[in-house]
Amino acid sequence: MTLSVQDLSFRYEKRLLVLEKISFFVKKGEFIGIFGPNGGGKTTLLRLLIGLLSPQSGSIEILGGLPRDVSPRIGYVPQIRNFDRQFPISVIEVVLQGRLAHYKGYLNFSEEDKKTAMEALERVGLGEMSTHPFGQLSGGQIQRTLIARALASQPEILLLDEAMAGVDPLALKEILDFLLSMKGEITILLVTHELQAVAANMDRLFCINRDITTYTPKEICGHYAMGLYHPPLMEKEGNT
């Protein structure tokens, strides 16, 4: 089992519970979609899974250990809404940040680090833009660069928080196709609102709204794209 969560609860200081006694498991190589309303706890859950937050109660076992103990084996693509596009950093320098867990503290990254970062960048189709200023990228290219940064750490599990937000339909398809190319190779948890585009390709889907509801792709209906979240609808007797 790659990931096991049992009776997990979390609240921020002086707030109502964000997550309440949620339990689920993820098998190695699964591609899991995560959706739910804003404020429902999706980002909080990912932060708990990588050890940035600690639960008030319950347990998380990921890759056989506690999140903080195995964090170098977890790739994380956070939400990115606004950043200084004038900041002088190249695409490859962003991707090299994924090698910091292997950084030895010398003046430069090792040749192995540089090679691994470049391979990750090439894998997302941006190898020719390695020296390009990060701030001049399109929305889809930014997201692919951040995915490459996560892949540069050579993770066994990849967590993505709204990696398709704010990109055009073509970029969305490119990102999804790339993630699908890794299906079964590494375990992937993708937080997304783009259910109509991604649901059919998931192994399972989790709706996070303080608690958790698990769906199969066939149980996802058009209501969710409108923000109407409900338990799985049972098929009427006699329907196929």
BAFI-3210 file (N, C-alpha, C; in Angstrom, 3 decimals, decimal comma, padded with zeros to 6 digits):
// residues 240
n [1|2|3|4|5|6|7|8|9|10|11|12|13|14|15|16|17|18|19|20|21|22|23|24|25|26|27|28|29|30|31|32|33|34|35|36|37|38|39|40|41|42|43|44|45|46|47|48|49|50|51|52|53|54|55|56|57|58|59|60|61|62|63|64|65|66|67|68|69|70|71|72|73|74|75|76|77|78|79|80|81|82|83|84|85|86|87|88|89|90|91|92|93|94|95|96|97|98|99|100|101|102|103|104|105|106|107|108|109|110|111|112|113|114|115|116|117|118|119|120|121|122|123|124|125|126|127|128|129|130|131|132|133|134|135|136|137|138|139|140|141|142|143|144|145|146|147|148|149|150|151|152|153|154|155|156|157|158|159|160|161|162|163|164|165|166|167|168|169|170|171|172|173|174|175|176|177|178|179|180|181|182|183|184|185|186|187|188|189|190|191|192|193|194|195|196|197|198|199|200|201|202|203|204|205|206|207|208|209|210|211|212|213|214|215|216|217|218|219|220|221|222|223|224|225|226|227|228|229|230|231|232|233|234|235|236|237|238|239|240]
n.u [000,839|000,693|-000,209|-001,900|-004,552|-006,025|-008,832|-008,385|-008,136|-008,250|-007,713|-007,340|-005,995|-008,400|-010,540|-013,293|-013,417|-011,426|-010,903|-012,457|-012,172|-011,374|-010,810|-008,867|-007,299|-004,522|-003,329|-000,188|000,878|-001,628|-003,861|-005,264|-007,989|-008,818|-011,381|-013,717|-015,503|-014,353|-012,387|-012,984|-011,007|-009,042|-006,420|-005,318|-005,299|-003,325|-001,105|-000,887|-000,222|002,358|003,710|003,858|001,946|000,544|-001,620|-004,454|-005,637|-005,763|-004,057|-001,341|000,181|002,687|004,348|005,403|006,178|006,208|004,938|006,883|009,243|009,617|009,581|011,489|010,954|008,618|006,945|005,849|003,539|002,643|-000,168|-000,008|-000,490|000,108|003,162|006,406|007,081|009,289|011,430|014,741|015,196|015,906|014,310|015,520|016,808|014,684|013,726|015,889|015,565|014,164|016,083|017,155|017,069|019,110|021,283|024,599|025,698|027,753|029,186|027,867|025,304|025,629|026,949|025,358|022,957|022,275|021,969|019,810|017,806|017,605|016,738|014,206|013,002|013,049|011,369|008,849|008,571|009,921|012,590|014,086|013,748|015,260|017,025|015,425|013,748|011,887|009,694|008,619|007,143|004,250|001,005|000,504|003,105|004,412|003,161|004,002|006,741|006,839|005,915|008,034|010,010|009,124|009,387|012,113|013,080|012,857|010,504|008,421|005,782|003,447|002,085|-000,309|-001,523|-004,096|-002,899|-003,720|-005,037|-006,158|-005,107|-005,091|-007,336|-005,769|-003,271|-004,126|-004,862|-002,340|-000,936|-002,489|-002,229|000,490|000,654|-000,893|000,786|002,519|001,039|000,638|003,358|004,324|002,722|-000,068|-001,698|-004,103|-005,336|-008,121|-010,396|-011,242|-013,111|-014,655|-012,799|-010,891|-011,921|-012,669|-010,256|-009,183|-008,317|-009,701|-011,812|-011,763|-013,964|-013,520|-014,800|-014,710|-015,340|-014,877|-015,756|-015,797|-015,458|-016,087|-014,946|-017,261|-019,277|-019,185|-020,861|-022,440|-023,200|-021,159|-019,368|-020,700|-020,470|-022,111|-022,160|-022,594|-023,411|-022,439|-024,603|-027,004|-027,554|-030,651|-032,787|-032,493|-031,283|-028,332]
n.v [-001,192|002,132|004,482|005,218|006,439|007,113|007,887|010,695|013,959|017,537|020,903|024,416|026,980|028,002|027,580|025,957|022,405|021,426|019,061|016,009|013,101|011,438|008,669|006,676|004,775|004,335|002,587|001,369|002,954|003,897|006,312|009,001|011,174|014,251|016,206|018,874|021,401|024,859|025,557|023,175|021,466|020,318|021,250|021,449|018,747|017,718|019,099|017,958|015,386|015,662|016,440|019,106|020,040|018,894|016,348|016,758|014,530|010,991|009,114|009,027|007,096|006,877|005,622|003,722|005,067|007,991|011,174|013,364|011,980|010,685|012,580|013,363|011,503|012,159|013,933|017,251|019,492|022,624|024,953|027,800|031,098|033,908|035,481|037,044|038,045|039,290|038,392|037,274|034,327|031,255|028,686|026,123|026,558|026,755|024,113|022,744|023,201|021,083|019,274|019,858|018,311|016,576|018,133|019,049|021,209|022,618|025,087|024,832|022,877|019,337|017,506|015,319|016,139|018,238|016,849|015,149|017,048|018,220|016,061|015,688|018,052|017,766|015,629|016,699|018,094|020,529|020,894|022,437|024,954|025,501|027,545|029,714|032,647|032,120|033,684|034,494|032,508|030,753|030,033|027,229|026,274|027,094|025,467|022,947|023,208|023,317|020,792|019,352|020,172|018,858|016,210|016,047|015,356|012,705|011,175|008,779|009,044|011,403|014,506|016,786|020,031|021,582|021,668|022,168|024,517|027,582|027,316|027,071|025,137|023,473|023,350|022,184|019,633|018,724|018,605|016,738|014,502|014,027|013,363|011,068|009,442|008,584|006,974|004,294|004,025|005,786|006,726|008,847|011,733|013,975|017,116|018,761|020,844|020,293|018,249|017,162|016,843|015,095|012,963|010,427|009,179|008,539|006,264|006,160|008,542|011,141|012,978|015,771|017,329|018,408|015,858|012,655|011,291|008,503|007,783|005,988|006,429|006,203|007,049|009,746|012,678|015,314|017,225|017,867|019,511|021,845|022,515|021,155|018,984|015,652|012,479|009,337|008,475|005,978|003,441|002,969|000,151|-002,311|-000,672|-000,296]
n.w [000,000|-000,980|000,233|003,203|005,018|008,088|009,930|009,906|011,118|011,031|012,003|011,577|013,708|016,053|014,329|012,623|012,084|009,358|008,047|008,793|010,396|008,152|006,016|003,857|001,216|-001,004|-003,711|-005,023|-007,957|-008,701|-010,193|-008,934|-008,783|-007,237|-005,989|-005,180|-003,242|-003,017|-000,201|000,954|001,870|000,269|-000,525|002,021|002,722|000,941|001,926|004,423|003,651|002,676|004,872|005,678|007,354|010,472|011,622|013,876|014,909|014,207|011,563|009,173|006,803|004,526|001,790|003,464|005,761|007,966|006,797|006,929|007,184|004,790|002,850|000,793|-001,154|-002,265|-004,747|-005,283|-006,570|-006,146|-005,839|-007,925|-008,172|-008,334|-009,125|-009,185|-012,239|-013,207|-011,855|-011,978|-013,085|-014,593|-016,609|-016,245|-013,832|-012,089|-012,229|-011,171|-008,485|-007,574|-006,936|-004,509|-002,199|-002,624|-002,719|-002,030|-000,797|-001,978|-004,213|-006,621|-008,290|-008,716|-011,555|-011,993|-010,802|-012,543|-014,930|-014,300|-013,823|-016,337|-017,846|-016,729|-017,538|-020,307|-020,478|-020,011|-022,292|-022,638|-023,072|-024,897|-023,936|-021,747|-020,906|-020,985|-019,697|-016,775|-016,080|-018,476|-019,571|-020,868|-019,356|-019,432|-019,932|-017,626|-015,716|-016,623|-016,236|-013,446|-012,860|-013,932|-012,137|-009,819|-010,712|-010,962|-008,521|-008,546|-007,702|-005,919|-005,531|-006,714|-006,067|-007,014|-007,031|-008,324|-010,919|-013,468|-013,544|-014,882|-017,454|-021,058|-023,224|-024,935|-023,631|-021,280|-022,186|-023,026|-020,593|-019,196|-020,893|-020,589|-017,838|-017,875|-019,311|-017,407|-015,845|-013,681|-013,517|-011,526|-008,459|-008,510|-007,328|-008,056|-007,642|-008,859|-010,743|-013,176|-014,056|-016,158|-018,139|-017,121|-015,582|-016,684|-017,058|-014,641|-011,973|-009,558|-007,820|-005,401|-003,475|-001,597|001,090|003,768|004,812|003,174|000,036|-002,033|-005,485|-008,527|-011,935|-013,578|-011,961|-011,834|-012,516|-014,511|-012,676|-010,908|-012,214|-012,064|-009,492|-007,760|-005,378|-004,450|-002,857|-004,456|-007,139|-007,165|-009,569|-011,216|-010,765|-013,217|-015,061|-017,101]
ca.u [000,000|001,501|-000,716|-003,019|-005,002|-007,019|-009,504|-007,604|-008,845|-007,357|-008,286|-006,434|-006,266|-009,663|-011,469|-013,982|-012,646|-011,286|-011,046|-012,999|-012,167|-011,384|-009,997|-008,791|-006,023|-004,119|-002,395|000,941|000,601|-002,960|-004,035|-006,419|-008,453|-009,383|-012,162|-014,571|-015,693|-013,299|-012,459|-013,389|-009,892|-008,198|-005,028|-004,915|-004,982|-002,014|-000,066|-000,733|000,425|003,792|004,314|003,896|001,028|000,392|-003,025|-004,803|-005,897|-005,676|-002,709|-000,974|001,354|002,938|005,582|005,901|006,645|005,499|005,195|008,131|010,389|009,761|009,300|012,308|010,418|007,315|006,972|004,712|003,326|001,673|-000,870|000,746|-001,428|000,826|004,583|007,115|007,560|010,550|012,514|015,676|015,467|015,651|013,499|016,304|017,086|013,480|013,671|016,961|015,094|013,724|017,250|017,726|017,233|020,363|022,316|025,668|026,126|028,860|028,774|027,010|024,739|026,501|026,596|024,228|021,761|021,954|021,508|018,481|016,889|017,407|015,914|012,829|012,503|012,819|010,222|007,613|008,564|010,443|014,044|014,670|013,522|015,926|017,643|014,421|013,291|010,677|008,608|008,087|006,436|002,787|000,472|000,742|004,540|004,726|002,727|004,870|008,023|006,681|005,860|009,415|010,717|008,742|009,944|013,568|013,391|012,673|009,568|007,628|004,404|003,378|000,901|-000,470|-002,612|-004,606|-001,843|-004,317|-005,810|-005,775|-004,442|-006,034|-007,702|-004,667|-002,288|-004,737|-004,737|-000,932|-000,568|-003,169|-001,602|001,780|000,416|-001,365|001,930|003,195|000,087|001,173|004,797|004,360|001,397|-000,404|-002,906|-004,286|-006,454|-008,550|-011,805|-011,491|-013,590|-015,124|-011,637|-009,981|-012,534|-012,690|-008,916|-008,759|-008,676|-010,766|-011,878|-012,157|-014,553|-013,136|-015,639|-014,539|-015,195|-014,446|-016,603|-015,022|-016,213|-015,484|-015,182|-018,626|-020,207|-019,043|-021,874|-022,267|-023,482|-019,951|-018,772|-021,449|-020,260|-023,155|-021,516|-023,501|-022,905|-022,648|-025,980|-027,181|-028,273|-031,972|-032,852|-032,789|-030,396|-026,995]
ca.v [000,000|003,348|005,528|004,835|007,500|006,560|008,786|011,935|015,216|018,702|022,242|025,525|027,558|028,694|027,404|024,688|021,351|021,461|017,649|015,324|011,641|010,854|007,470|006,148|004,159|004,445|001,525|001,758|003,143|004,433|007,713|009,426|012,547|014,827|017,397|019,326|022,862|025,685|025,524|021,853|020,784|019,597|021,680|021,054|017,319|017,519|019,595|016,935|014,209|015,896|016,756|020,534|020,178|017,682|016,168|016,771|013,139|010,086|008,740|008,987|006,304|007,069|004,946|002,947|005,884|009,238|012,111|014,123|011,077|010,205|013,702|013,395|010,550|012,683|015,123|018,121|020,650|023,453|025,988|029,033|032,078|035,124|035,516|038,145|037,613|039,969|037,771|036,697|032,909|030,523|027,475|025,022|026,881|026,368|022,656|022,300|023,264|019,739|018,482|020,406|017,252|015,882|019,167|018,784|022,439|023,266|026,297|024,496|021,544|018,362|017,177|014,383|016,950|018,969|015,866|014,706|018,166|018,382|014,935|015,973|019,120|017,166|014,714|017,480|018,745|021,898|020,849|023,525|026,237|025,409|028,820|030,759|033,204|031,478|034,658|034,737|031,321|030,746|029,329|025,795|026,015|027,243|024,263|021,836|023,421|022,946|019,325|018,898|020,383|017,759|014,967|016,059|014,702|011,269|010,745|007,564|009,504|012,768|015,211|018,004|020,861|022,464|021,818|022,543|025,741|028,777|027,051|026,932|023,732|022,717|023,099|021,225|018,306|018,341|018,236|015,487|013,418|013,720|012,653|009,725|008,648|008,063|006,171|002,982|004,147|006,337|006,995|010,249|012,322|015,237|017,976|019,452|021,167|019,970|016,870|016,671|016,507|014,110|011,913|009,111|008,604|008,256|004,971|006,506|009,963|011,461|014,292|016,229|018,428|018,110|014,408|012,129|010,350|007,874|007,530|005,448|007,381|006,110|007,700|011,195|013,234|016,712|018,121|018,280|020,631|023,029|022,712|020,475|017,754|014,754|011,103|008,632|008,139|004,563|003,190|002,412|-001,271|-002,578|000,114|-000,846]
ca.w [000,000|-001,054|001,123|004,054|005,914|009,000|010,887|009,902|011,381|011,099|012,050|011,817|015,020|016,323|013,217|012,573|011,446|007,904|007,697|009,956|010,429|006,815|005,851|002,500|000,867|-002,408|-004,078|-005,860|-009,378|-008,976|-010,581|-008,157|-008,925|-006,020|-006,292|-004,088|-003,217|-002,434|001,251|001,417|002,519|-000,693|-000,376|003,370|002,690|000,312|002,836|005,453|003,065|002,492|006,158|005,993|008,468|011,273|011,994|015,295|015,277|013,073|011,138|007,760|006,457|003,107|001,388|004,583|006,879|008,208|005,698|007,029|007,069|003,407|001,953|-000,431|-002,130|-002,683|-005,588|-004,965|-007,443|-005,429|-006,585|-008,144|-008,705|-008,673|-008,793|-009,823|-013,555|-013,498|-011,091|-012,962|-012,894|-015,831|-016,486|-015,671|-012,431|-011,350|-012,167|-010,275|-007,100|-007,222|-006,526|-003,277|-001,206|-002,945|-002,805|-001,067|-000,154|-002,673|-004,925|-007,747|-008,333|-009,348|-012,940|-011,928|-010,560|-013,767|-015,909|-013,879|-014,032|-017,772|-018,295|-016,300|-018,395|-021,623|-020,385|-020,129|-023,595|-022,586|-023,064|-025,696|-023,268|-020,440|-020,519|-021,159|-018,418|-016,275|-016,052|-019,814|-020,036|-020,849|-018,196|-019,573|-019,801|-016,207|-015,012|-017,008|-015,563|-012,042|-012,841|-014,126|-010,862|-008,933|-011,235|-010,790|-007,251|-008,809|-006,663|-006,051|-005,528|-007,196|-005,618|-007,825|-006,542|-009,376|-011,928|-014,748|-013,357|-015,614|-018,722|-022,162|-023,459|-025,527|-022,576|-020,361|-022,798|-023,018|-019,231|-018,878|-021,660|-019,977|-016,589|-018,221|-019,775|-016,215|-015,092|-013,359|-013,254|-010,183|-007,916|-008,758|-006,765|-008,773|-007,279|-010,070|-010,984|-014,587|-013,994|-017,446|-018,967|-016,539|-014,761|-017,328|-017,071|-013,279|-011,404|-008,622|-007,518|-004,033|-003,229|-000,270|001,567|005,197|004,840|001,891|-000,684|-003,102|-006,702|-009,736|-013,032|-014,107|-011,032|-011,934|-013,410|-014,872|-011,554|-010,200|-012,943|-011,647|-008,066|-006,998|-004,928|-003,747|-002,839|-005,726|-007,448|-007,445|-010,792|-011,012|-011,065|-014,619|-015,917|-017,259]
c.u [000,881|001,088|-001,915|-003,313|-006,135|-007,521|-008,791|-008,497|-007,838|-008,179|-007,157|-006,852|-007,594|-010,632|-012,192|-013,091|-012,618|-011,463|-011,479|-013,058|-012,261|-010,417|-010,024|-007,435|-005,771|-003,092|-001,297|000,519|-000,769|-002,896|-005,360|-006,736|-009,085|-010,120|-013,022|-014,648|-014,475|-013,483|-012,831|-012,275|-008,926|-006,717|-004,492|-004,526|-003,611|-000,892|000,158|000,048|001,919|004,473|004,453|002,966|000,968|-001,062|-003,240|-005,094|-005,865|-004,238|-002,575|000,260|001,535|004,308|006,244|006,376|005,755|005,853|006,536|009,358|010,650|009,573|010,209|011,805|009,055|007,520|005,710|004,680|002,262|000,891|000,070|-000,179|-000,709|002,292|005,218|007,714|008,871|011,725|013,435|016,042|015,076|014,808|014,289|016,647|015,881|013,448|014,735|016,559|014,591|014,855|017,829|017,910|018,539|021,552|023,334|026,207|027,322|028,330|027,796|026,399|025,708|026,069|025,428|022,917|021,322|021,392|020,075|017,445|016,586|016,547|014,454|012,207|012,199|011,588|008,898|007,582|009,103|011,964|014,696|014,520|014,248|016,506|016,672|014,022|011,961|009,477|007,987|007,316|004,925|002,314|000,722|002,200|004,994|004,360|003,612|006,256|007,950|006,548|007,264|010,231|010,408|009,367|011,457|013,990|013,261|011,729|008,920|006,133|004,404|002,042|000,822|-001,708|-003,001|-003,555|-002,393|-005,098|-005,263|-005,052|-005,494|-006,286|-006,577|-003,629|-002,828|-004,589|-003,296|-000,496|-001,201|-002,526|-000,263|001,594|-000,048|-000,227|002,704|002,282|000,623|002,652|005,035|002,922|001,111|-001,707|-003,022|-005,523|-006,845|-010,033|-012,198|-012,015|-014,010|-013,969|-010,872|-010,648|-012,423|-011,342|-008,400|-009,089|-009,821|-010,729|-012,368|-012,773|-014,235|-013,966|-015,821|-014,452|-014,809|-015,498|-015,801|-015,927|-015,396|-015,717|-016,611|-019,643|-020,132|-020,047|-021,635|-022,536|-022,206|-019,257|-019,463|-021,299|-021,324|-022,632|-022,498|-022,900|-023,146|-024,111|-026,073|-027,964|-029,628|-031,965|-033,255|-031,944|-029,040|-025,990]
c.v [001,252|004,371|005,002|005,973|006,951|007,638|010,124|013,148|016,350|019,974|023,249|026,191|028,306|028,639|026,066|023,651|021,533|020,049|016,896|013,815|011,017|009,684|007,054|005,480|004,390|003,363|002,070|001,849|003,681|005,903|008,158|010,885|013,010|016,106|017,756|020,834|023,584|025,721|024,173|021,046|020,084|019,959|021,312|019,587|017,079|017,976|018,643|015,741|014,408|016,350|018,222|020,870|018,842|017,543|016,293|015,348|012,294|009,861|008,784|008,119|006,387|006,486|004,254|003,748|007,089|010,239|012,829|013,245|010,655|011,331|013,767|012,451|010,978|013,926|015,931|019,301|021,509|024,353|027,172|030,021|033,332|034,982|036,649|037,664|038,289|039,345|037,008|035,244|032,169|029,285|026,359|025,292|026,562|024,852|022,114|022,386|021,899|018,832|018,940|019,345|016,496|016,848|018,995|020,048|023,106|024,457|025,999|023,121|020,611|018,129|016,198|015,132|017,648|018,027|015,420|015,794|018,348|017,263|015,150|017,042|018,603|016,270|015,465|018,307|020,150|021,939|022,003|024,884|026,308|026,742|029,992|031,322|032,588|032,421|034,944|033,534|031,540|029,968|027,840|025,434|026,150|025,979|023,071|021,971|022,996|021,428|018,753|019,067|019,257|016,443|014,891|015,419|013,192|010,636|009,403|007,876|010,984|013,376|016,533|018,763|021,871|022,714|022,239|023,849|026,871|028,544|026,870|025,453|022,884|022,370|022,090|019,807|017,823|017,872|016,902|014,322|013,028|012,931|011,227|008,839|008,043|007,157|004,759|003,001|004,704|006,581|008,488|010,615|013,729|015,954|018,791|019,789|020,782|018,543|016,326|016,227|015,305|012,880|010,523|008,415|008,228|006,812|005,130|008,012|010,156|012,858|014,672|017,456|018,236|016,614|013,934|011,176|009,821|007,507|006,696|006,465|007,362|006,811|009,214|011,731|014,721|017,683|018,684|019,447|021,945|023,297|022,080|019,099|016,919|013,352|010,428|008,264|006,666|004,397|002,564|000,939|-001,484|-001,772|-000,570|000,249]
c.w [000,000|-000,011|001,897|005,023|006,765|009,967|011,028|010,137|011,496|011,173|012,184|013,132|015,039|015,143|013,351|011,891|009,937|007,347|008,946|009,723|009,037|006,755|004,380|002,311|-000,613|-002,677|-004,994|-007,319|-009,704|-009,381|-009,953|-008,452|-007,627|-006,389|-005,092|-004,078|-002,681|-000,922|001,822|002,059|001,589|-000,521|000,993|003,399|002,071|001,231|004,006|004,909|002,848|003,779|006,476|007,152|009,211|011,707|013,496|015,798|014,017|012,652|009,619|007,635|004,954|002,773|002,572|005,772|007,099|007,118|005,776|006,834|005,627|002,389|000,725|-001,519|-002,672|-003,544|-005,360|-005,920|-006,781|-006,371|-006,767|-008,848|-009,200|-008,279|-009,589|-011,142|-013,950|-012,753|-012,041|-012,661|-014,167|-015,549|-015,816|-014,210|-011,549|-011,162|-011,216|-008,803|-006,621|-006,777|-005,191|-002,197|-001,410|-002,947|-001,680|-000,408|-000,796|-003,453|-006,048|-007,550|-009,057|-010,797|-012,977|-011,695|-011,836|-014,833|-015,581|-014,120|-015,511|-018,330|-017,921|-017,190|-019,796|-021,600|-020,493|-021,418|-023,627|-022,587|-023,800|-025,032|-021,935|-019,981|-020,621|-019,796|-018,002|-016,347|-017,403|-020,372|-020,047|-019,622|-018,253|-019,415|-018,356|-015,451|-015,358|-016,379|-014,103|-011,882|-013,024|-012,851|-009,881|-009,394|-011,051|-009,475|-007,359|-007,788|-006,968|-006,041|-005,884|-006,793|-006,368|-007,368|-007,616|-010,463|-013,282|-014,662|-014,221|-016,919|-019,809|-022,453|-024,045|-024,467|-021,569|-020,892|-022,762|-021,636|-018,861|-019,611|-021,049|-018,686|-016,860|-018,712|-018,610|-015,395|-014,907|-013,041|-011,866|-009,742|-008,029|-008,069|-007,332|-008,264|-008,504|-010,020|-012,411|-014,729|-015,347|-018,332|-018,440|-015,958|-015,376|-017,277|-015,685|-012,904|-010,414|-008,407|-006,094|-004,022|-001,786|000,079|003,076|005,441|003,442|001,336|-001,859|-004,268|-007,676|-010,848|-013,551|-013,218|-011,072|-012,946|-013,632|-013,746|-010,940|-010,891|-012,577|-010,158|-007,200|-006,604|-004,117|-003,717|-004,172|-005,919|-007,788|-008,735|-010,472|-011,455|-012,518|-015,568|-016,025|-017,147]
res [m|t|l|s|v|q|d|l|s|f|r|y|e|k|r|l|l|v|l|e|k|i|s|f|f|v|k|k|g|e|f|i|g|i|f|g|p|n|g|g|g|k|t|t|l|l|r|l|l|i|g|l|l|s|p|q|s|g|s|i|e|i|l|g|g|l|p|r|d|v|s|p|r|i|g|y|v|p|q|i|r|n|f|d|r|q|f|p|i|s|v|i|e|v|v|l|q|g|r|l|a|h|y|k|g|y|l|n|f|s|e|e|d|k|k|t|a|m|e|a|l|e|r|v|g|l|g|e|m|s|t|h|p|f|g|q|l|s|g|g|q|i|q|r|t|l|i|a|r|a|l|a|s|q|p|e|i|l|l|l|d|e|a|m|a|g|v|d|p|l|a|l|k|e|i|l|d|f|l|l|s|m|k|g|e|i|t|i|l|l|v|t|h|e|l|q|a|v|a|a|n|m|d|r|l|f|c|i|n|r|d|i|t|t|y|t|p|k|e|i|c|g|h|y|a|m|g|l|y|h|p|p|l|m|e|k|e|g|n|t]
***
